[in-house]
């Protein structure tokens, strides 16, 4: 009977999982898998840094709502991947990280790149797995995919010692399993209670978070809010599952965004919280009145009740919950009454939305030089006006300004680093987005500090002919840290905050891309047109005002209870 090595088992198991891309940086410990993926239908997409490979997998999984694979070598390859995995954990993204590790027969011998890896990453993932029997490699790969998508999605780690990948295997001893869990539970008894809480409310609102995106609950969400006439806000990966232009959608739930979110949060008497977490973004739940009733729906029972007493906790798939709720509302035929009941509240939120945007208009249209970074965000937002345009935001202040500005009309078209706040996602996210959507326009807007982390991924995009457009909001500093220090200390500490001007656009040109520098607001659109028309990976290096302080910088200055004066 034919015998073959463990690397072939791993490759075949990944092929059976319908993996399209593996984002990776090569190394000796994983070469046995590489050799059996070469010339297969899976593309090994190699990066210049393992961190970027994991970020690409994170973006791919966010957009597809399916597990994505990153693969790294042992030791330093593994440690370089950790930031991306921590990000995936807080963004509830199903990334499978496969790592090589020294052979079991070399343990404690001080082999090359030897380290104990599994305990390091275990707190960062849903499950950390180590395969110790070569014949069980397919079982462990199946297990990793299954765990990543069970309940709340999240990352899973799998390490395979290199002696197992090189071991000769008898196929007759291999058990191949592949399990797909499709159950979508719904709590019918408690869902019925939601209607009673709605009938008793005057000022209800809905916040739909990342869980609503992964559960593909957009259609059910639209039907629900239209039926009862309730304002809705979106967060995280759920941005766009109901269009920001829908008359009942008031865009991002981020309180600092110009519009109605903050006033709605302060004034509500009933919150329906779908697949989100009561994190910093909601002042850990304190942004809502203590008297407000709170309904929290989540697949993860342990998430319900974090940071706030919940009046009604429902463990359920968001799509199934909304479908059940819509069915109850239809049966009771109470939609018309509720819409009339909530009309005054809806008008209140609309007024707050208009007034908030009017106050921000001066910043969005600011003519001063150096350019206001919110004017830059507005110009990008206006240019990227197609329904399926994809925008990626990266950087401290830059991500804040873009988050306060971007109009999202379709799910999966706006990506940022989320709660983990890890800079350097911009280029990897954008590259993955373009790979997934080759016919769509993809733009990343980043700070100059963020640009430095994964700058050589420009080279990845150029050599692989992935034509993304990158706008750098260049304030010549670590802007958010600089401004938070100014607020907190009365001055910034030059070492650690000031970067100086860098001609990033010329560096990209040198590698074969398109580069241009912009200083005036009126030159942004022509630069964007030229960048996209070039068909190349492009860098638009924009000089922005380094003195402008964002709401994010203010929040950072107040971190830990310190109040900036």
N, C-alpha and C positions, 0 to 999 in steps of 0.2 A: 504493500500500500504506500502511496506517495506520502512523503513527509515534507513539511515546510515550516518556516520560522514564525515566531510570534508577531513580527512586524507585519507579515502578510495577513494574519488574523485581524490585527488592528485596522489595517487598511480596508479589508473586506467588510468589517463591521461598520465602519464609517460610510462606506458606499451604500450599505443596506439602510442607513438612516437618511438617505437622500440629501446628504450634505453637498452643497455646491462649491463653497469656498472654505478653505482652511487658512486663517490668517496666522502667519508664522514667521519666525526667524530661525534659520537652520542651525543644527548643532549635532555633534557626534552621537549623543545619546538618543536622538530621535531619527537618525538616518535610516534605520531599518523600516520605519513607517514610510518615510519619503520614497524609498526605492520601489515600494509597491503602489504608491499613489502616482508616481511619474507615468505620464501618458494615460492616466485614467480620466474619467469625466469630472473628477474633483480638481479644482484649480488650487494649487499651493500659491497663495498670494503672500510673497515675502516682503517684509518691511525692513526699516533700518534700526528699529528698536522694538523690543518685546512689548513695551508699554503700548506702543502704537498698534501692534497686532491685536492686543486685547481690546483696545478702544474700538478698532474696526469691527471686531466680533460683536461688541456691545451695540454699536450702531446698527449692524445688520440684524441682530435679534430684535432690537426695538422696532425696526421698520417692518420686519416680516412676521413678528409675533411668534417666532419659532426659535428653537435653540440654534446658536451659532458656535463655531468651534475656533478656538485659538490653540496653537501648539508651540511649545517652547522647549528648549533644552534644559539640562540640569543646572543647579547652582545659580550662577548669575543670570542665566536666562529665566529661571524661575523667579528670582527676587525682582528682576526688572518688570515682571508681569503683575506684581501685587497691587499697584495703584489702580490698574484697570479692573481688577477683580473686586476691590473694595468699592469702586464706583458702581459696578454692576449689581453688587449686593444692595446698595441703597436705592438704586433705580429699579429694583425688582426685574432685572434682565437675565434671561436664561442663557448665560454663556457657559460653555463647556471648555474648561482649560485642561488640556492634556499636556503633561510635562514628563520629560525623561528624568531619570534619577539613577544614581550609581547602582550597580548590580547588587542583588542580595548577597552574593558571594564576596562582595568587596566591602561590606559594612564594617566600619571602624578600622579600616586599613589605610585611611587617608588617600583614597583614590582621587583622581582628577575631578574637580568641581563637586566634591563630596559635601553634603549637608543633609541634616534631617529636615525635610521639607513639609511633610504633612501636618505636623503640629503647628507650624507657623501660619499656614493658610486656613486651618480649620475654623477659626472664629470668623473668617471673612466670607464663608460660603455656606450654602444649605447643607452640603455634605462633602467631606473630604475622603476620597477613596484611594486605597493602595492595592493594586492587584499583585498577588504573591504567587499565583499559579498561572503559568503561561496559557494553559488550555482554557482558562476562565476569562481571557481578555474580552471576547465578545459579550459575555455576561455583564462585565463591568461597564463597557461602553453603553449597552442598553440601559443599565441601571442609572448611569449618569444622565442620559437624555430623559428618562422617565422622572427622575427626581427634580430636574431643572424645571419641568413644566407642571409638576403637581402642586396643587394649592396656589399660593402666590408664587409666580415664577421667580427664579433667582439662579445665581451661578453655582456650578458644581465643579469640583477639582478631582482629576484622576491622574495619578502618577503610575507609570509602568516602568519598573526597573529594566535597565538596558540588557541585563543578562536574559530576561524573559523575552524581550523583543528579538534577541538573537538566538533563542533556544529553538531547537528542532522539535516540531509538534507532530503528534499523530492525530490526523483529522477525526479519527473514529472516537477520540476521547474528548472532543469539543462539543459542548452543548450550546446551540445557538437559540437565543430567545429574543423576541422583540415584542414589547408590550406598549400599546397606545391607550392611555386612559382618557376617555371622552366624557365621563360622567360630569354633569353640571347640576349640582344640588341646589334646591331652593327651599326656603323655610316658609311654607304656605301659611301656617298659623300666625307667625309674626308679621309677615307681609300684609296680611289683612288688617293688622293694627295700624299700619301706615295711613290708611284712608281715614281712620278716626282722628289721628293726629293732624292730618291735613284739614279736616273739617273744623277743627278747633283753632287753627292757626289764622293769623292775619298777615304775617310777613315771612312766608317761607322762602327758602332758597335751596338750590341744588348745587353741590360741588362734585364734579366727576373727575376722578383722578386716574392714575396709570392703570389700575385694575379694570376700569371701564374700557380702556383701549385694548388690553390683552384679551378681554372677554368679547370684543367686537360688538359692543353694546350701543353703537351710535344710532342705529335706526330706532331701537326701543327707547333710547333717551329722548330723541326728537319727538316721538309719538307721545311720551309721557308729559313733557313740558308743554307741548301744544294742547294737549287734552285739558290740562288744569290751569294753564296760563301762569306758570311759575318761572321766575328768572333762574338762569343756570350759568355757572362759571366752570371753566375747565382748568386742569392742572397737569403738570408732568407730561407723560406720553399721551395723555388724552386731549391735548390741545388740538383742536380741529375736528374731533369726532362729531361735534356739532359746530357748524361754521360760525366764526366770529361775526359774520354778517347776518346771521339769523336774528330776527327781531326779539327773540327771548334769550339770546346768548349775549352776555356782557363780558365776553372775552376771558382773559386770565383771572384766576382767583387770587393772584398776587396782589396784596393790599397796596403796594406802592405803585401799581400800574395806574396811569391816569384813566379815570372812568368811575364806575360805580361800585367796585369791589369793596373798598374800605367802608363806605357808608352802609352798604348792604350788610356786611359782616357785623358792624356795630349795632344795627337796628333790627336784625332778624329775631323772630321768635320760634323758628323751627328750621333746623339744618338737616338736610338729607345728604349724607356724606358717603360717596360711592367710590370704593376702591382707592382711597387716599390715606395718608397718614397725618396725624395732628402733630406736625413737626414745627420747627422754627418758623416756617412760612406762615403759620397761623398763631404765632406767639404761644406755641404749645397748647393751643385751645383757648387761650385767654382773650383772643380777639373777638370772640362771640360772647354775647351777654350770658352771665351765669344763669339767668332765668330762662334762657332759650331751651326748648326741647331739642334733643340731639338724637338723630337716627344714624347709625353707622352700619354700612353693609360691606362685608369683606369676606374673601375666601379663608383668610387666616384668622382663626378665632383669637389668637394671642394678640392680634393688632387691635381688636375691639376694646375700647376703654382706655387706651394709652393716653395719658395726660388729661383726661376729662371723664366725668361721670356720663355714661351713655344711657339715655332713657329707653332706647330700643336698639338692641344689638342683633344683627341678622347675619348669620354665617351662610353666604351664598355666592354663587357666580353672579356677576352684575347683570349680565344679559338675561339670565333666567329670572332674577329678581324683578327686573323691569317688565319683562314679558308677563309674569304673574300679576304684578301690580296693575299693568294696563288692562289685563283681563278682568280683574276685580272692578276697576273703575268703569269699564265698559258695561259690565253686568249691572252695576248699581246706577249707571247713567247720571253720575253726579258732576261730570265735567263742566257743563254749562254753569252750574251753581258756583263751582269753585273758581272758574274764570272770572265771574262777576265779583265774587268775594275778594279776589286778589287784585282787582283792577287798581285800587288806590295805591297799593304797595308797588305794583309794577310801574306806575307812573312816578312814584318816588325814586325808584332805582333808575329809571330813564332820565329823570332830572339830574340826579347825582352823576350819571354817566356823562351827560352833556356838559355839566359844569366842570367836571374833572378834566375832560378833554379840552375845554376852552382855556383852562388855566395852563395846560401844558403846551398850547399852540405856539406860544412865544418861543419855547425851546425847540420845538419841531421845525420852526421856520426861522430860527435865529440866523442873522446875517453877519455876526461878528467874526473877526479873525484874531487868533487862530480859530478854526472851526469848532463849534460846539459839538460834542460827540453825539448828542441826541439828534441834532440836525443830520449828522451822518447816518444814524440809524433810520431816520425818516426817509432819507433819499434812497437807501437800500430797500426799505419796505415798499416804497412807491414803485421802484423799478421791478422788483420781484413780484409782479402782480398777476401772474398766471396761477390758476388754481393748483396746479401740480408742481410749482416751483418749490424747491427745497432750500431752506435756510438753516445753517448751523451757527450757533453762537458760542463763543469761547472767550474767556478773560474775565477778570473781576468786574470792573466798571463797565466794560464793553458788553458783557453778557447782561448786566443790569439794564443798560440803555436799550438793548435790543429786545429784552423781555418786556420792557415798558412800551414798546412800539409795534412789534410785529403783529400783523393781522394774519391769522391762520384760518384757512377756509377748508382744509382737508386734513384728515388724520395722517400721521406719519410724515409730515412735511416740515416740522420744526423740531430741531434737536439741540439740547444744551446739556451741560454736565449735571444738572439737577442738584440734589441735596448733598452729595459728596463734595461738590465744589472743586473738583480736580481740574486745574488748568491743563492745557495741552490736548484736549479732545478735538479741537477744531479741524485740523488737517486729517486725522484718521477718520473721524465721523464723516467728513465731506467725501473722502475717497470712497468709503464704503457706500455712502448714499449714491454716488455716481455709478459705482459698479452695479448696484441694484437697479438703478434707474438711468440707463445710458442715454435715453432720449429726453430727459428732463434737465432743466437748468438747476445747477447746484452751486450755492454760494456759501462760503464761510466768512463770518465777520469775527475778528479776533483782536485782542490787545497785543501790543508789541512784546509784553512780558511772556504771554502764552506762546507767542510765535517761536521763541527761542527753545522751548522744551523739545519739540518734535520737528524742528525746522527741516531736517533731512528727509522728512516724508514728502517735502516738495520734490525731492529727487525720485522718490518712489512713484509719485504721480506722473512725473515727466517721463521717466524711463518706461513706465507701463502705459503711457498715453491715456491718462485719465484726466480729461480737461475740466478741472474745477476752477472756480474763480474765488480768490481769497482777498478780502478787504481787511487791511490792518489799520486799526484805530491807534495811531502812534502818538502817545503822549510823552514818550521818552522816559517812562518811569514805570515802576510797579504802582500804578495809580491808586488802586484801592488801599494798599498799605500806606502809601505816602499820605493820602488824604485822611485816613483814619488816625495816623500818627499826629497830623496837624491838629485834628480835632481833640485828640486825647492829651497830647503833650504840649501843644502850642507851636510845634515845629516838626518837620520831618527829619529823620536821621538819614543823611545822604547815603552812607554805606548801607545798602540793602533796599533802597527805594529809587535811586536815580540811575537811569540807564544811558541817557544820551541818545542822539539821533543815529540810526542805522539805516543804510540804503538797502533795505530788504528787497526792494524791487529789482535792484541791479544784481543782487545775488541770485535771484530767481532767473533773470535774463541770462546770466552766465551759465546756468545749468540747462538752458534751452527753452525756458518758459517765456511768458509775456510779462513785462514789468512796466509800471508807470507810477509816478508820484503825483499826488493831488493835494492842493492847498485850499482851493476855493470851493464852496458848495455847488456853484453852478457847473463845475467841471466833473462832478461825480458821475452824473448820468452818461456823459460822453465817454468817460473812462470805462464804465461798466459795459457800455455798448461795444467799445473796442476790445475789451477783454473777452467777452463772450464770442465776438466775431472772429477772434484770433484762432479759436479752436485749440488753444494751448492751455496748459496749467498756468494760471495768471496770478499776479500779485499787484494789488492796488494799494500803495503805501500812502496813507492819508495823515497829514499833520493835523492833530486835534489839540484843543486847548488843554494844557496840563493843569490848569487851576480849577477846573470844574469838579465839584464834589457830587458824587451820586448818592442816592438813598442807600445803596449798598454799603458805601463807605461809612455813612453815618451809623448804620446797623453794626458794622464791624467795630467801630470806635466804642460802641456801647456794649460790646460782647462781655459777658461775665458780670453784668450788673453795673459796669462803669457808665456814667452818664456824661456825655460830652457837653461841655458848656458852650 
